[in-house]
């Protein structure tokens, strides 16, 4: 192989490798940004819920949360919000899941999971398997029956 051909092949390989690395990095950056924006939107929703709780000493109804969700700037990245106020008792633990939204992240470093709002207003990211196990522990038989009838 001539020197010129070898240089062209090396330059082509370098461009392909750098482009591949850049594409993978951009996909992961996009997934990380979507996840952090979803968490930020859920934090805003948590503040709204805590304000309502401090005024009325109960969790807000679904319609109140739906209106608040429409006003949230980052709610586009939040996805479909599942609000569980109907199933939460007055003596519920602060760790009870109040609302959650599933986020599918198609990247190497940010896995798919759920953005979770707890009754105490804290927000966290849970992997799918851990979330489903936690939710199953907190769901009542009536809630499970209603969900199965709904779907």
C-alpha positions in Angstrom: 0.0 0.0 0.0 1.3 3.4 -0.9 2.0 6.1 1.7 -0.8 8.3 0.4 -3.4 5.5 0.5 -2.3 4.6 4.1 -2.7 8.2 5.2 -6.2 8.4 3.6 -7.2 5.2 5.4 -5.8 6.4 8.7 -7.6 9.8 8.4 -10.8 8.1 7.4 -10.6 5.8 10.4 -9.9 8.7 12.8 -12.9 10.6 11.5 -15.2 7.6 11.8 -14.0 6.9 15.4 -14.3 10.6 16.5 -17.8 10.8 14.9 -18.9 7.7 16.6 -17.7 8.9 20.0 -19.4 12.3 19.5 -22.7 10.6 18.6 -22.6 8.3 21.6 -21.7 11.2 23.9 -24.6 13.3 22.5 -27.1 10.5 23.0 -26.0 10.1 26.6 -26.0 13.8 27.2 -29.6 14.1 25.9 -30.7 11.3 28.1 -29.1 12.8 31.2 -30.7 16.2 30.4 -34.1 14.7 29.9 -33.8 12.8 33.2 -32.6 15.9 35.2 -35.4 18.1 33.6 -38.0 15.5 34.6 -36.6 15.5 38.1 -36.7 19.3 38.2 -40.4 19.3 37.1 -41.3 16.7 39.7 -39.5 18.9 42.4 -41.7 21.8 41.3 -44.8 19.6 41.5 -43.6 18.5 45.0 -43.4 22.1 46.2 -46.9 22.8 44.9 -48.2 19.7 46.7 -46.4 20.6 50.0 -47.9 24.1 49.8 -51.3 22.7 49.4 -50.7 20.3 52.3 -49.6 23.1 54.6 -52.7 25.1 53.8 -55.4 22.3 53.8 -53.7 19.5 55.8 -54.3 16.9 53.0 -52.9 16.0 49.6 -54.5 17.9 46.7 -57.0 16.2 44.4 -56.2 14.9 41.0 -57.7 18.0 39.3 -55.5 20.4 41.3 -52.4 18.4 40.3 -53.5 18.3 36.6 -53.8 22.1 36.6 -50.5 22.5 38.3 -48.8 20.1 35.9 -50.0 22.1 32.9 -48.4 25.2 34.4 -45.0 23.5 35.0 -42.3 24.6 32.5 -40.5 21.3 32.5 -43.6 19.0 32.5 -43.0 18.3 28.9 -40.1 16.2 29.9 -41.9 14.7 32.8 -44.1 12.4 30.8 -47.3 10.8 31.9 -47.8 11.5 35.6 -49.4 8.9 37.8 -50.8 10.5 40.9 -51.8 8.2 43.8 -53.5 10.5 46.3 -56.7 8.5 46.1 -54.8 5.5 47.7 -53.0 7.4 50.4 -54.3 7.2 54.0 -54.0 10.0 56.5 -51.5 8.1 58.6 -49.3 7.2 55.6 -45.6 7.1 55.9 -43.6 10.0 54.5 -41.8 7.5 52.2 -45.1 6.6 50.5 -45.1 7.2 46.7 -47.4 10.1 45.9 -46.7 10.5 42.2 -44.4 8.9 39.6 -43.6 9.1 35.9 -41.7 6.6 33.8 -38.7 7.8 31.8 -37.2 5.6 29.1 -33.6 6.6 28.6 -31.9 5.0 25.6 -28.3 5.4 26.6 -25.4 3.5 28.0 -24.9 5.5 31.2 -28.5 6.6 32.1 -30.8 3.7 32.5 -34.5 3.7 32.2 -36.5 4.2 35.4 -39.0 6.3 37.3 -39.0 9.8 38.7 -40.7 9.4 42.1 -42.4 12.0 44.3 -42.7 10.9 47.9 -45.3 12.1 50.3 -42.7 14.2 52.2 -41.9 16.1 49.0 -38.6 14.4 48.2 -37.9 13.4 44.6 -35.7 10.6 43.5 -34.8 8.4 40.5 -35.5 4.7 40.9 -34.5 2.0 38.4 -37.5 0.1 37.0 -37.0 -3.1 39.0 -36.6 -1.4 42.3 -39.5 0.9 41.7 -41.9 -1.9 40.8 -41.0 -3.8 43.9 -41.5 -0.7 46.1 -44.8 0.2 44.5 -46.1 -3.4 44.8 -45.4 -3.2 48.6 -47.3 0.1 48.9 -50.3 -0.7 46.7 -53.5 -1.9 48.3 -55.6 -4.8 46.8 -58.3 -2.3 45.8 -55.7 -0.1 43.9 -54.4 -3.2 42.1 -57.9 -4.3 41.1 -58.8 -0.8 39.8 -55.6 -0.7 37.8 -56.2 -4.1 36.3 -59.8 -3.1 35.3 -58.5 0.1 33.8 -56.0 -1.6 31.5 
